[in-house]
């Protein structure tokens, strides 16, 4: 027999009974809760009793619960509080009883068919018979879910410890079969519900101490058997780790104050669990607990946990090394990536290193030493690799048996290098604060890293002739090579701060990067090349430019860099940015000859970089045009953005170099707009140019660019032309916000474009272009915020007293009322959208404009828009269409009503209430009377009255709908 319809009807019957009780209990339904208690007493009816109890808790005390008045809500809460002790006592008995029974029982005789001839049953009888006879698992599930919801609101001091023990009995995984993992998870979720509360009364100290002991017992039970750890469900581990984190974050301070508390009692099984868990997902859950614990430790107490931390770090370091943990690490996926482009191995390693770094804050020198020791060993083994290289006949002289061991060494060297680099800043800060100089140790580390990276550059194992079985060795070598380059980049920042970068180091870094970047595209792995590009970028940013520009290898690279074409286009962007960074950043005082030489370098570099783009014509094939645009403009965009904080002189040099490219881009744009990807790159480039170089471009160039974009947009009326419009609108916003009076030239055309072209296009597309709508709202808001004088002439220009503020509410009329009204109506239209982001941006913009310019007080707004906007916001509250923004909506209603409270109470409110559907005339009068009681004008009281009005109106509608249904 299909039980789903029975479950559905049973749930609906329960909901109906509770809805009736919500309004009629105890006045006309006095036995409602007593009936539930009676059902809970008898085993055959316990399931129904639990369903009714859970439904009552959800409908009476849930987050979405609504009442006709706060008085009724308080009454229901008071009534429920009386039953809490007996309810928890009954639930404890039910759980204890279920905990002693087998997990599964077979179903008895099935219930009779609903079509069986019999007398009409009562509603409560239908609830019982609609359910198939439940097995213990069904009953357990319902009992735990009921307790879980009760925990969301019941006072903690009234929750007996016995029920916590009863719940924990269902987390004993050894007593469950494999398909009962969901019961363990549900039991953990039920306990966690208690810990979500951050505010707990002082008298609950003993309660949480007992909860802590139950948790420790659970950890000991789990770790008592290796088989038990291996069978842990990942979801159960997530819930268990959540329990531990909540317990630590919210209650560790109170646990430490208990005389019988011992953190070792809790940390010992946690350590055992962390080290023995077989899956990465479960292991990461344990690391979350350790991170939480370390962050909660006060510096004064850190010393007593030092042994624990050192033991943990030692174990974690072994866990990430193949030398010690090959059986687990070899099974990890290091190929497939997640949405963040990370493999399972990368996540495992990164998270473990972060935990080590968090703990290292309490013992920096000891932790750094623990990592440095095995790192040196790996470094020495790596350096000995040179003895096995045959450069005459490119190959590696290794026995097959040695290959796997060398793979382990490479991988461990990479992992330890990454760990050491992460800890370096912590060690340096602690050593400096402690009066010890970290320079000798760090210089030694950097020197060894440079030596190893140089060997990797020289060895080029990826080019050697190896056996087919050695592919893992090549992969490991690429990993360690790229990691060494990344680590050198990180340590460079510290080295330059300490002025310890000598000519030898500079030459070594150039030898590490330039040959790799200009090497054979087909042989140098992209991962190594990408790391070298980042190192070069960081290097050019840190080293004084004239120091590098005299080095022949660097000069040669400047000339060839624009012509390098890597398979990874992002690497191209980084390399070009590194060269531009070197050429454009301040060079200090220059002689005329040096200045000419620098300008020549800049001109040659950008001419070569943009050559292919400037050679494009209107007749160029689409594929050629797309390839050129995608290779040139992203690099230019990155360069422009990186120069945002450069001095004006540097920006002028950049602008002069880019002017031909900018002009050619504007010439091509009308024909490029039909190619989606190409036009997107062009607009992104111009968005960066306008954001960084607009002042250097000048008014004429800016005007030319804006006119081209506006003309193209006006000519494109197809829905597909919405593509890229968000970037165009952002460009126009930058023009509007630019200081000076240049905006006067552009503003009429921009407003015409927005209101006559873009806005109608958005409306025709419905809600299919939220990004464009957001960009339009942001632009219009920027116009009103920064260029208010375009619509309202200042008081001074009108001849009024200079003492009058432009933002004072006055009787002045706007210069362009129709245009201003149309702009403001766009914000009103946005408030009708279901998209929360659009609604939020529109409402925030209106509120900000009111704060700055007293928008709501302006005559145009008061007479044409105030009533409409208030109506929209009231309906929003009544319909809960933007419930997460209800506080902002209420504040906006208050600010609009504050324009004229008398008019709001006497005119608007009555009209709005009379227009309400589903509310009787008598109910409308009640709503008006309650809201208008004292014509309150202070914000807290007004908002409280508004909330009561909304709740009562919603309640009346619900009751009237129910009445209509019953009359049908």
N, C-alpha and C positions, 0 to 999 in steps of 0.2 A: 504494500500500500504506500502511495506517495504521501510522505508526512509534511512536505513543504506547505501545502494549503492549510493544514491544521495549525502549523506554527504561525502562519500569517494571520489567520483569524484569531488565534489565541492572543497574539500581540495586540491586534486591533481592539479586541474586547477589553483587554487590560487598559489600553490607552483611553478608551471611552469611559470606563469606570473612574479612572483617575481624573480625567477632565471634569466629570460631574462633581467629584469630591473636591476638586480645586475651588469650586464655587459654592458648593452646598455643605461641605463638612466644616463644623459639626452641626450646623443649624438644622438642616433637613436630612442629613445623612450621618447621624451621630455614631453609627457602628462601623464606619468605613475602616478605620485602622484596626479596631478590635477584630474585625473579620479577617484581616490580613494575618494577625497574630494567631488566630485559630487555625488558619490554613498552614502556617509554619509549624504548628505543633504535631500534626499528623503526617506521617511519612508519605502516604499516597498523594496528599495535596500540597506537599512542600514546594514542588516546582512552580505551581501556580502562585503560591504565596510569595516565592522569591521574585517571580516576574512582576507581580503587583507591587512589591516593595521597591524593586529597582525602578520601575516606571514612576512610582510616586516620588522617589528621590530625584529622578531626572526632571520631572515636570514641576515639582514644588521648589527644588533648590538648584536646578541646573543654571548654567550661565545664561541660557536663552529664556529662562522662566519669566513670564510677565504677569502682572496682577493689575486689577482695576485701580488699586491705590496702594501706597506704601503701608497703610494701616492694615490692609488685608494680608500683605506679605509678612508683616511682623506677627500677626495673629497665627498664621500657618507655621511660622518658625517656632513660636512659643509652644504650639500644640505638639509639633514634632519632637521638640527637646524633651518633653515628658516621657516619650516612648524610647529614647535612645538606650538607656540601660537594659531594658528588657529585650529590645531588638538585638543588641550585640550579644546578650546572653544566649538567645535562641540561635543566632547565626554561629556562635562558637560551638554550641552543641551539634548543630547540623554538620559543621566542618569536621569536628572530632569524630562524629559517627561515620562520615564518609571516609575519613582517613584510616579507619580500622577495617574497611571493607575492601574486597577485590576491586580493581579499577574498572572492570567491565562486568555487567550482568546482562543476561539475555532478556529480551523483551517477552513479557507474558502474553496472555491471550490478547489479540488485537481488539481495539474498541469496535463497537458496532458501526455499521455504515451509517452515515448521516441520513440516508434514505430509508433506514429501517423504521417501520411504523411504530410509533410510541407517542406518549403524551408530550406536549411541548415542554422542554426543560426550562429552568430558570436561567438567568444570565450567568450566575456563578457556576451552575452545573455545566453550562456550555463551555466555560473556561476550563473546567477540569477534564471533561470528556473530549474536548477538541485536541488534547495533547495525547500523543502516543505515550505509553508507559515509559518513562525515561530510564536510561541506564545511569550508573553512578557518575559517569563522565559528564553527561549532560547536566546532571544536578550539581556537580562540582563546578562546572563552568558558570552556571547561573549564580551559584552562591558566591563565587569569587568576584564576579562582575558586580553583583549587588554590593558586596562589602567595599569594593573599589570605589564605587560612586558615593557611598556613605562617607568614605574617608575624605572626600573632597570638601565636605562642609561640617561634619560632626566635630565638636570641640575635642581636641586631642586628649585633654585631661579626663574625658569621659569614655575614652576607648580603653577597654580592659586589656592588660598584657596577654591574657589567655588566648585572645583571638589572634594575636600576632604569632604565638606559638603554633596555633592551629593552621594558620596560613603557611608558615614555614615548613610544616610537615609535607606539603604538596610540592616543595622544591627539592625533596630528596630524590634525586634522579634515579638512584639504584632501585627504587620500588616501582618504577614506571617502565612500561614497554616503550619501544622506539616511537610509536605513533602518539605517545602521550607527552611529547615535548611541549606541546602548546599549553598543557596544564601547568607545567613548570614555569613557562614564560608568563602566563596569566597570574600565577601566584606572585612572581617577582614584580610584575606591574602593579599588583594590588598593594604590596608593601611600599613600592616607590611612591605611590600616590600620597602617602603620609609625608614623605620627605620633600615633596615639591613646595611645601609651606616654608617660607623663610622666617616668618614671625611665629614664634612659639612661646607660650607662657612659661614662667620660671618653674612652676610646679610640675612640669613635664620632664624634669631632669632624669628621674628614675626610669620613666617610660623609655626614653631614648637610650639609656644605658643598657636596659634589657634587650632592646632592639639590636644594639651593637653586639651583645653576647650571642644572640640568635644568629647574627650574620657571621660571626667568627666560627660558630659551630658548623654552619653551612660550608664555609671555606675548608674547614678541617675534614668534613665528610667528603667533599669533592676530591680533595688531594690525598685521601687515604688509599686510593687505588689508581694505578696508572691507566687501567682500562676505563675507569670512570672519567678521567680527564680526556682520554682520546674520544669518548663518545659524546662529549658536550656539544650541544647545539649552538651554533654561532649567535642565534637570536637570544637564547638564554644567557649567553656570555655578555651580550650587549646590555641586557637588563640587569645582570649581576654587577657589571662594571658601573652602570648608572646608579645602582643602589649604593655602591661603595663611594662613588664620587659625591653623591648628595650627602651621604653620612659624613664624609670628610669636610666638605665645603661648608656645611651648615652647622655641624655639631662637634667637630673635633675639639674646639675650644672648651666645650662643656664636658666632653669625655676626659680630656686631660686633667680636669679639676677633680675627677673622681679618684679616691684613694686606691681603689683596686684596678685602675686602668693600666694596661701595659700594651704599648703600641707593637712591641715585638710579637705578642700573641696574635695580632692581626696581620703584621707584615710578613711573618714567617710563612704561613700558608699562601699568602699572596705571592711571595717570591717563588715558592715552589710551583704554584700554578702558572706564573709568568714564564718560567723556564721550560716547563713541560708541555705547554699547549702546542698541538701539532699544526694548527692552521694559522695563517697570517692574520686573518680577520679576528680570531679570538685573542691572539697575542697583542694586537693593537688595542683591544679593549682593556687589557691589563695595563698597558703603558699609559693609557688615559688616567687610570687610577693613580699610578705612581706620579704622574705630572701634577695631578690635583693635590696629592699628599705633600709633594715637595713645595708647591706654591703656598700651602697653608702653614708651613713650619715657620715659626718666628725665629729671627736671628739668634735670640737668647737660647732657644731650645735646640738649635741646629747641632750643637756639639754632641748631645746625647744620641743623635741619630747618625753620627759620622761613620761608625762601623757598618751600619746598614747600608748607607749610601755607597761606601767604597766597595762593599761586597756586591751590590747591585751593578755598579759600573763595571767591575771586573767580569761579572757574568755576561753583561750585555755586550762587552767588547768581544768576548769569545763567541757569543751567539751570532755576530755579524761576520765572523771569519770562517772561511771554508776550511782552514787548517783544523779548526775545532768542531765545526758544525756542518760538515759537508753533506751529511745524510738529509738534513732539512733544506739547506740552501740550494742544493742541486735540483730540488723538486719545484722551486719557485719559478714563476713565469716571468721571464725577462724579455719577452717579445711583444705580447699584446698590451696595448695601452688603454687607459680609461679615458673619460671625457676631459681630464686634465693632462692628457698625453703622458701619463706615468705608468710604468709597469708595476707589477706586484712587488718585484725585487726593489725597485726604486722607492716605493712607498714604505716598504719594510725598513730599508736602510735609513731613509730620511727621518722617519719617525723615531727610530731608535737613537739616532744621533741627537735629535732635538731633546729627547729625555735625558741623555747624558749631559747635554748643555744646561738644561734646567737644574739638574743636581749639581753640576759643576759650580754653580753660583755660590754654593756653601763650602766647597773645597776646591778652589780653582787650581792651585799648585799641585795638589795630590792627583786630581783628575787628569791634568795635562801630563803629568809624569806617567800615569798609568797608560795613556795613549802613546806617548812619545817612545816608551821603551819598545813595544812590539813594532812601532813604525820604523825605528832605526834598524831593527833586524830585517824587516821587509826591504828597506832601502838598500842595505848592504847586499842582500841576495839579488836585488834588481841590478845593482851596479856590477855584480859579478857576471851578469849576462854577457858583457862585452867579450869575455874570454871565450865564449862559445859561438861568436859571430864570425862568419867567413865572408869578408867583404869582396874578395877576389871572385868567388863563385857564390853570389848572394844566397846564403842558406844559413840555417841554424843547426849546429852540430849537437843534436840531442838524441838520446835513446827514447823509444816510444814510452817506456815506463816513466821517463822524466817529464814528459809533456804535461800530464795531468797535474803533477806537483807544481810545475811552473805556472800553469793556469791558476792554481790556488794562490800562489804567491802574488801574481799580477792583480788578481781580484782583491785580495786582502790589502795589498799596498794601496790600491785605489780607495778602498773603503776607509782605511786608517788615515790616508791623506785628507780625505773629505772630513773626517772627524776632527783631526788635528787643526785643520783650517777653521772649522766652526768654533773650536774652543780657543783659538788664538786671541781673539779680542777680549774674552773673559779673563784669560791668563794675564794679558798685558795690563788690563785695567787694575787687576788685583795686585800685581807685582809693583805697579807704579804707586798705588795707594799705600802699599806696605813699605815703601822706601827702598825696595829692591829694583834694580834695573833689569828689565826684560830684554834689553838689547842684545847681550851676548847669546842668549838662548835662541831668540827669534832670528838673529842673523845667521846662526848655525843652521836652523831649520830651512830658511830661505835659500841658503847656499846649497844645501843638500837637494832641495827641490829643483833648483836650477841645474845642478849636475845631472839629476835623474832625467829631467826634461830634455837636456842636451843629448844625453845618451839615447833617449827615445827618438829624438829628431835624427840622430845619426844612424840608429839601427834600422828604422823604417821596416819593422817586421811585416807590415802589411804588403811590402813589395817582395819579400823573400819567397823563395821556392820552398813550400812546405808540403808535407803529406796532407792528403785530404782529411785525415783524422785530426789535423792540427787547426781546423777552422775556429775551434773554441779558444785556442791560444791567441789567434789574431784578434778575435773579439775582445779578449781580456786585455791585450796590449793596447788596442784602440781606447779602451775604457781608461786605463791608467795614464796613457799619454794625454788625453783630453782633460782628465782630472788634475794632473800636474799643472797644466797651463791655467786652468781655472783657479787653482790654489795660489799660484804665483800672482795672478791678478788680484786676489783678495789681500795677500800680504804686501803688495806694492803700496797700497794706501797707507799702511802703517809705516813702511820704510821711508816714503817721501816725507811723512810728517816728522820723522826723527832725523831727516837730512842725512841718511846713511846710503843714499843711492849714488854709487860712484860710476866712473866711466866704464869700468869692467862689467858692472851689472847692466848698464845701459846697452852695451854691445851684446851681452848674452841674450837679453830680452829681444833685441832686434833679430839676432840669429835664430831665436826660437819661433818668431812670428813671420818675418818676411819670406823666408824660403818656403814655408808651408803654404802661404797665401798665393805666392806666384808659381808654385810647383805644378806638376802635371795634374790636371783636373780628374783624370781617370784613375789615378793611383792614390792620391791623398784622400783619406776618408772624410766625409763632410763633417763628422762629429769633431775631428781634430781641427779641421779648418775653421769651424765655427768657434771653437774655444780660442784659437789663435787670434781670430778677428776681435773677439771681446777683450782679450789681453791687450791687443794693439790699441783699441779704443781707450781703454783705461789708462794705458801708458801715455798716449798723447794728451790725455786730459791732465795728467799729473806732472809731466816733465815740461820744463820751460822750453818753448818752441824753438828759439834760436840755437839751443843746445843740439837739437835733433836735425835741424835743417842743414847743418854743415857736414853731416855724415853722408857720404856718397850713396850708400845702400838705401838710405831714406829718400834721398833726392830721386834716385832711379825709380823707387816704388811709387812716389807721387805721380810720376809721369805715366806709369803703366796701370795704376789702380783703376782709373775709369774704364779701362778696356777689359778688366777681369770679368769673366762670366761664370759664376758658380751655379751648380745645380740648385742650391738653396738660395733663393733670392734675398732672404733675410740677411744672409752672410754678406751679400753684395752691399746692402744698405749699411751694415755695420762698418765695413771696410771704407766705403766712401765717406761715411760720417767721421771716421777716425782721421782721414786725411784732411777733410774740411775743418775739423776741430783743430788740428795742428796749424792750419793756415789762417784761420779766422780769429782764434782767441787772441787776447792781447799779447803783443810781443815786447812791450816796454818801449823805451826810447830808441828810435831807429835813426840811423843816418839816412840821407837822401838816397844813397846807393842801395842800402838794405831795403828801404821802403819800395824802391822801384823793383828790386828783385822779388820782394814778397808779392807785389801786385802782379808781377809776371807769372809767378807760381799759381796764384789764385785764378788769373785769367785763363791760363793754359789748362788747369785742372777742370774748371767748369765748362770751358769750350769743348773739351774732349768728352766730358760726362754727358753733355746735352746735345752733342753733335747729331746723333741719330734722330732725336726728337725734332730738332730744328730743320731736319731734311725731309720731314713728313710733308706731304702735300694733300690737297683735297682729293687727289686721284689715287692715293696709296691704297693698296689692298687692305681689307679689314684685318686679316690675320697678321700682316706685317705691322699695321698700326697698333693692334692690341699688344703684340710682343714688345714693341718699342716703348709704348706708354707704360706697360706694367714693369718694365725694367728700369726706366729712367725716373718717372715721377715719384714713386715711393721713396727712392733714395733722396731726392730733393726735398720731399716732405719731412723726412727724418732730419736732414741737415738743418732745414729752416727751424724746426721745432727745437732742436738742440741749441740753437743760437738765441732762444727766447730771452735769456738772462745775460747775454753778451752786451758789452757797452755799445753806444750808438755808432762809434767809428767802425766796429766790426760789422754791424748791421748794414751800414752804408756800403761797405765793400761787398757784402753778400748781395745786396739789392742790385748794385751795378753789374755784378756777374750774372744775375738771374734775369735782368730786364729783357734781353732778347728772347729768352725762353718764355717769359710771361706774355710778351706781346704775340709770340707765335701761337701760344696756347689759346689766347683769346681769338686769334684769327681762325684757328681750327675748330673751336668749340661748337659753333652752329652746325657743323657737319658731323662732329663727334657725338652729339647728344643722342643720336639714334642707337649708339652702341652702349648698352647698359654699363658693362664693366669699365669701359674706357672713360665714359663721362664721369663715372664715380671716382676714378683716380684723378681726373682733372679737377673736379670740385674739391676733393680732399686736399690737393696741392694748393689750390687758391684759398681754401679755408685756413690753411697754415700760414700762407703768405699774408693774408689780411690780418690774421691774429698776431703776427710777429713783426711784419715789415710795413704795415700800412703807413706809418708816419714817414718812413723813408721813401715809399713809393710816391707820395705826394697826392694832392687833390685831383690833379688831371688824370693820372694813371688809375687812381681808384674810381673816378667817375667813369672812365672808359670801360673798366672791368664790370662795374655794376650795370652799365647800360647794355653791355653785351649779354650778360646773364638775364637781365630783365626782358630784353627783346626776344631772346630764345624762349623763355618761359611763356611769354604772351603768345608766341606763335604755336606753342605745343599745347593742344587742348585734349589730347587723348589721355585716358586713364594711365597708360604706361608712362606718361611723362611725370608721374608722381615720383618715379625713381630718381633719387638724388636731390629731390626738392628740400629735404631736411637739411642737407649741407648748404644748399643755396640760401635758405632762410638763416642759417647760422652765419654765413658770410655777411648777409645784410644786417644782421644784428651787430656784428663787429663794426660795420660802417656807421650804424646809428649811434653806437656807444663811444665812437672815437671822439676825443676832445677837440674843441674848436667849433667853428660855425659851418664846416663843410657839410654837415647833415642837412642844412637848409636846401641844398641843391638836390639831394637824393630823396628826402622824405616824401614829397608828393608822389613821386613815381613808385616808391616802395609801397606806400599805402594803397595806391591804385592797383599795383600788382597783387597785393595780398587780398584785397577785398573784391576785386573784379575777376581775378584769374584763379588764384590758389585756393581761396576759401570755397568758391562754388565747386571746384574740382574735388575737394575733400568731402563736401556734403554729398556730392553725387556718388561717391564711393562708399558711403555709409561709414562703418567702423573699420574699414580695411586698411587704413593708413594712419595708425595711431602715432607713429614717429613723426610724420609730417604735421599732424595736428598739434603735437606737443611743441615742435619747432615753431609753428605759426603763433601759438599762444605765447611762447617765450619771447618772440620778436615783438609782438604787439605790446606785451607787458613792458619790454625794454623801451619801446617808443614812448609809452605813457609815463614811465618812471623817469627817463632821462630827458625827454623832449616835451615835457608838459606845456612849455611856453608856446609850442606850435599851435596848441588849442586854446590856451588861456594866457592872455597878455598879463605880465606882472603888474602888481599894484603901482610900482614906481613909474612904469611906462604909461600907466593910465592917469598919472598925475596925483595919485593918492599919497598919503603920508608914508615915508620910508619905514616908519615904525610898524606898519601893517605887514604881516607875514603873508607870503604867497599862498601858504597852505591854510590860512584862515577861511572858514566857511563864509562866503559872501554872496552878493546878489549878481555877480558878474556872469555874463553869458559867454559861452565858447565862441571862438571865431568861425569854426567849421562844425556846427552842431550835428548836421546829418552824418558827416564822416565819423565824428566821435561816437555818436549813437550806434552806428554800424559796427564799429570796433568793439564797443562794450557788449553788444549783442552776441558777438562771437564767444565772449566769456560766458554769457548766459547759456548759449547752445552747448558749450563744453560741460556745464553743470547738469545737462540732461543725458550725458553719455554714461554708459555702464562701466567704461574703462576707469578704474580707480585712479590711475596715474594722471589721466587727463583731468578728471574731476578735482583731484588734489592740487594740481598746478594752477588751475583756473581759480579755485577758491583762495589759495594762498596769494595769488597775484592781486585779486580784488581786495583782500584784507591789507596787503602791503600798500597798495595805492591809496586806500582810505587812511592809513596811518601817515603816509607822506603828504598826500594832497587833499585829504578830507573828501574823497570821491563821493561817499554816500550822501554828503551834505550838499553837493552841487545841485543846482536847480534842475539841470537836464536829467540827472540820475533820479532825483526825488520824484519828478513828475512822469517820467517815462519808463523807469526800470525798477524802482524800489519795490513796488508791489509784486511785480512779476518774479523778481529774484527771491523775495521772501516766500512766495508761494512754492517755488521750486525747492527751496531748502526745507520748508515744512513737509512737503510731500516726500522728500528724501528721508527725513526722520521717520515719518509714518510708515513708509514702505521698507525701511531698513536697507535701502539700495546701496548705501555706502556706510555700513555699520561701523567699520573700522575707523572712519573719520567723523564719527558722531560728535566728538568733543569739539572739533574744528567747526563743524556745521553749527552747533549750538552757539559758539562764540561769534560766528558771522551773523547769525540771526540777532543776537543781542546788539551787536554794533550797528546793524541796519535799523533795528527798532529804536536805538538810542538817538537817531536823527530826530524823531518826534514820537516820544512815548505816548502822548495823548492820542495822536492820530493812529498809532499802532493798535492801542487797546480799543478805541471807539470805532474805528473805521475798518482797518485791514482785518483784524482778528474776527470781527463779526462776519464780514464777507467770506473769509476763508472757511469759517466753521459752517456757515450756511451752504457752502458749496461741497461739503464733505458728503460723499456717498456712503451708504450703509450705516448712517447714524440718524436716529429719529430726532424730531424737533425737540422733544423733552430732553434728550441726551445732549443735544447741541447747547441748550440753555445751561445745563449743568457744566459742560466744558467751559463755556464762556464765564460763568459765575466763578468757577474755581480759579481760572487763570487771571481774571480781572479783579480778583478779591480786593487787593490794596493798591493796584496799579504800581507794583513794585518796580523800582528802577535800578537798584543795586545789582551788580552782575551775579553774585552767587544765588540770591533769591530768585532772580529772573530765570536763570538756567534751571534751578530746581523746579520752578513752576512749569517751565517748558517741558522738562522731562516727564512730570506728572501728567501734563496735558497730552503728550504723545502716548504715554502708556494707557491712559484712560480711553482716548480715542481708538487706539488699537484694540483695547478690550471690548469696547462697545461694538465695533465692527465684527469681531469674532463671535460675540454672543448673538448678534443679529443674524449672522450667517447661519449659525447653528439652529436658531429658531426657525429660519426659513426652510432649512433642510428637514426639520422635524415636521413642519406643516405640509411638506410636499407629499 
